[in-house]
Amino acid sequence: MADAVYEVFAVRYGHAPRQASQNFLAGDPHDGPMPMDYFVWVARSTRHTVVVDTGFSPGEARRRQRELLRPPVDGLALLGVDANAVKHVILTHLHYDHAGNCDLFPNARFHVQDRELAYATGRYMRHAPLREAYDVESVVGLVRLLYAERVVCCGDGDSVTPGITVHHIGGHTAGLQVVRVETAHGPVLLASDASHYYANFEQARPFPIVVDVGEMLEGYDRMRRLITEPGRIVPGHDPLVMERFPAPEARLEGAVVRLDVGQRQ
């Protein structure tokens, strides 16, 4: 069915300098610059436009000293996506850089793993190291949306729209989910923070912000079962995404890349 075949885009909206030693659980023996990009994603078919994650707000950018290249909704607008018209938003997890700005999608339903919602509002948030990557106002805002019947609590393997499924991975957070999207060129897996960088899953070197290291490592294997072609697994924060995939138009170079057509030759 045509409405179950999607084009998939990564929209780069933020940036932060980092060292390689910050990106691997045991550090990096060849430490050097290894910056981080911030993305939201779009899957678009003839019938459905699904946004994956909503990014961080200008306030969070200032508070956490992140470079906001453009507000995420402005990045979506580069593709002609109006946040007011979006009906489905998938939240891979509820960290500040993935679940801010939900109020800017007034007509959307938000799809989040049941385990992530329970984790982000439960007893473990008493501990500063576990709650540090969450923005309490964004979490409270999502609870308000739950009470307004606009949150869909997902389970492993649930379908969001025809051709898009979500799969629990865990590890980085208790309820992290990845998104599998059918395209005309084969499925694409949006790994989000199941693997921040290509090197995390390709070399089995976990990212250090982690709730369960075993789940994170098992998640690398699970992603390979969901997508047999590794080049179609897209990490959540790697600047190499912008190098490996083509821009859909020349005017979008450096801002948006298209993921379903395969990597640049």
Secondary structure as GFF3:
##gff-version 3
##sequence-region A 1 265
A	DSSP	three_ten_helix	2	4	.	.	.	ID=ss1
A	DSSP	beta_strand	7	16	.	.	.	ID=ss2
A	DSSP	three_ten_helix	20	22	.	.	.	ID=ss3
A	DSSP	beta_strand	36	44	.	.	.	ID=ss4
A	DSSP	beta_strand	49	52	.	.	.	ID=ss5
A	DSSP	alpha_helix	58	64	.	.	.	ID=ss6
A	DSSP	beta_strand	67	68	.	.	.	ID=ss7
A	DSSP	alpha_helix	72	77	.	.	.	ID=ss8
A	DSSP	three_ten_helix	83	85	.	.	.	ID=ss9
A	DSSP	beta_strand	88	90	.	.	.	ID=ss10
A	DSSP	three_ten_helix	102	104	.	.	.	ID=ss11
A	DSSP	beta_strand	109	113	.	.	.	ID=ss12
A	DSSP	alpha_helix	114	120	.	.	.	ID=ss13
A	DSSP	three_ten_helix	123	126	.	.	.	ID=ss14
A	DSSP	alpha_helix	128	131	.	.	.	ID=ss15
A	DSSP	alpha_helix	136	147	.	.	.	ID=ss16
A	DSSP	beta_strand	151	154	.	.	.	ID=ss17
A	DSSP	beta_strand	159	161	.	.	.	ID=ss18
A	DSSP	beta_strand	164	168	.	.	.	ID=ss19
A	DSSP	beta_strand	177	181	.	.	.	ID=ss20
A	DSSP	beta_strand	188	192	.	.	.	ID=ss21
A	DSSP	alpha_helix	198	202	.	.	.	ID=ss22
A	DSSP	alpha_helix	213	226	.	.	.	ID=ss23
A	DSSP	three_ten_helix	230	232	.	.	.	ID=ss24
A	DSSP	beta_strand	233	235	.	.	.	ID=ss25
A	DSSP	alpha_helix	240	244	.	.	.	ID=ss26
A	DSSP	three_ten_helix	250	252	.	.	.	ID=ss27
A	DSSP	beta_strand	256	258	.	.	.	ID=ss28
###
